Amino acid sequence: MCDEEASLEQNEDDQSDKEQSISLLHLPIEIFLHVCSFLDAETLMHNLSLVCKQFYQILNDNSFWKMRISQIFPNTGYPILPPAEDDELFWKLSCVAIEKQTSLWKNENSMEKLSLTNVQYSTIDGLLLMHDGKICISGARDRSLVCWSLPIEESDHVQRTCIDFAHNGWIWDLTAIDNMVYSCSWDQNVKAWTLTPTGLVHFKTYKMYMTTKLVISTALIMERLSEEGMRFFFIK
């Protein structure tokens, strides 16, 4: 009887040892990916993927990162303008950046609230932050384009310059490359503005065929037409 009890205890100990030896390496990939869904993208990229070759191979698959992005933005496609050169980190870094921004906007306590009023009297459709949040460009339906110098300290005064009739229609979208700001409007023009210490200075006007929305990548502008279709042109 004692031998039987000893054998039973030994089997239980062996089973316990087997259970204790189970790790993430032994999980089916579906379970492993489910575990990953509870971790942020930055942790997956900079920590978990470096643990071993198996984790690296799983997390190096671009489809994994595309899936995470589509879960945040379920009704959007992938970027119209892909990276100019092959970049194996593109989807990883994109996912990390998107998750960081999403987390920041969800956490109201992490936001610095600032109200800018009494300049543009209509709806503002275009808003652009530049230079690490020190400069704000706003484009409104009253056709005005305002360059705000945001205060660093609470006691600082907000400085601004306003171009009252920057376009002949609603300003619809804003984007920038370095110190060059681009605005588009219902007047079917895309305008380039140079950001200077004293505000925005008109540089060039690009005539469009239709009302546009802008996506800019380095020296390439993609215009999305109000009807179905797109047009690309290079900035010179």
PALO-159337 format. One record per residue (C-alpha): z, y, x; residue in one letter. Coordinates in steps of 0.05 Angstrom, whole numbers, padded with zeros to 5 digits, always signed. Layout:
! residues N
ZYXa...
This chain:
! residues 236
+00000+00000+00000m+00017+00046+00057c-00050+00031+00089d-00086+00049+00024e-00048+00114+00018e-00063+00131+00091a-00136+00116+00081s-00138+00159+00018l-00104+00217+00054e-00154+00210+00112q-00213+00213+00063n-00184+00275+00031e-00174+00307+00099d-00246+00290+00118d-00271+00320+00053q-00229+00382+00064s-00258+00390+00134d-00329+00385+00107k-00314+00437+00054e-00284+00484+00106q-00345+00477+00151s-00393+00503+00098i-00419+00572+00115s-00476+00619+00095l-00521+00579+00140l-00515+00519+00094h-00530+00556+00029l-00597+00549-00006p-00639+00611+00006i-00634+00631-00068e-00558+00632-00063i-00562+00669+00004f-00607+00723-00027l-00559+00729-00085h-00502+00742-00037v-00546+00794-00003c-00554+00830-00069s-00481+00851-00065f-00490+00883+00004l-00523+00949+00019d-00589+00952+00055a-00560+00984+00117e-00510+00928+00126t-00564+00876+00117l-00610+00909+00167m-00562+00929+00222h-00510+00873+00216n-00527+00810+00177l-00598+00804+00203s-00571+00804+00275l-00522+00746+00263v-00572+00691+00277c-00646+00674+00279k-00644+00644+00209q-00617+00707+00177f-00665+00750+00216y-00726+00710+00192q-00704+00714+00120i-00688+00789+00122l-00750+00805+00163n-00795+00789+00103d-00823+00854+00074n-00825+00823+00004s-00748+00822+00005f-00745+00897+00016w-00800+00912-00033k-00761+00873-00085m-00698+00914-00073r-00738+00979-00079i-00770+00955-00144s-00701+00941-00172q-00681+01014-00161i-00748+01042-00185f-00773+00988-00233p-00830+01031-00262n-00861+01055-00198t-00911+01025-00150g-00910+01024-00075y-00927+01087-00035p-00998+01114-00045i-01001+01135+00028l-00978+01077+00073p-00954+01090+00144p-01011+01114+00190a-00996+01057+00238e-00968+00988+00228d-00893+00994+00227d-00851+00931+00217e-00790+00974+00201l-00825+01015+00146f-00800+00976+00086w-00731+00965+00115k-00720+01038+00131l-00750+01059+00065s-00701+01015+00027c-00642+01040+00068v-00661+01113+00055a-00672+01101-00020i-00606+01065-00028e-00569+01120+00010k-00600+01175-00034q-00586+01136-00098t-00514+01126-00077s-00506+01200-00061l-00533+01222-00128w-00489+01173-00166k-00426+01198-00131n-00413+01268-00158e-00354+01277-00110n-00401+01275-00051s-00442+01333-00077m-00434+01406-00061e-00448+01445-00124k-00484+01511-00118l-00513+01555-00173s-00571+01602-00160l-00586+01647-00219t-00616+01712-00243n-00681+01707-00204v-00728+01659-00240q-00723+01663-00315y-00762+01600-00335s-00760+01525-00321t-00762+01506-00248i-00807+01445-00237d-00813+01448-00161g-00752+01445-00116l-00752+01433-00041l-00695+01430+00009l-00712+01443+00082m-00678+01450+00150h-00619+01404+00135d-00605+01437+00068g-00602+01508+00096k-00667+01530+00061i-00686+01519-00012c-00755+01533-00040i-00761+01537-00116s-00825+01543-00158g-00820+01561-00231a-00863+01565-00294r-00858+01641-00290d-00906+01633-00230r-00854+01657-00179s-00839+01624-00113l-00770+01637-00083v-00743+01623-00014c-00668+01617-00013w-00624+01619+00050s-00565+01577+00028l-00495+01597+00049p-00459+01555+00102i-00390+01582+00083e-00366+01599+00013e-00358+01672+00034s-00431+01677+00058d-00480+01715+00015h-00541+01679-00012v-00604+01712+00015q-00671+01705-00020r-00743+01729-00020t-00786+01724-00082c-00862+01722-00090i-00870+01741-00163d-00941+01716-00175f-00950+01661-00124a-00998+01626-00172h-01035+01643-00236n-01001+01586-00274g-00938+01544-00275w-00918+01521-00206i-00916+01446-00214w-00897+01414-00148d-00874+01431-00076l-00875+01393-00011t-00875+01410+00063a-00897+01389+00133i-00852+01421+00185d-00852+01496+00169n-00913+01493+00125m-00897+01492+00050v-00949+01470-00001y-00947+01489-00074s-00992+01466-00131c-01001+01497-00200s-01036+01494-00266w-01084+01546-00238d-01117+01487-00201q-01099+01513-00132n-01058+01484-00076v-01030+01539-00032k-01002+01533+00039a-00945+01579+00059w-00916+01589+00128t-00840+01591+00128l-00817+01649+00171t-00748+01680+00183p-00764+01732+00130t-00791+01684+00077g-00857+01653+00058l-00924+01680+00081v-00989+01657+00048h-01032+01618+00097f-01088+01584+00058k-01112+01565-00011t-01144+01498-00028y-01185+01500-00092k-01177+01438-00136m-01219+01414-00194y-01160+01399-00238m-01085+01407-00243t-01051+01367-00189t-00988+01335-00163k-00979+01330-00088l-00964+01276-00038v-00971+01296+00035i-00968+01252+00096s-00977+01286+00164t-01046+01319+00159a-01069+01284+00095l-01061+01311+00025i-01068+01265-00035m-01078+01301-00101e-01064+01263-00165r-01108+01291-00220l-01082+01303-00290s-01135+01254-00313e-01143+01186-00281e-01165+01193-00209g-01144+01216-00141m-01173+01258-00085r-01156+01260-00012f-01170+01314+00039f-01149+01330+00110f-01112+01393+00130i-01147+01431+00185k
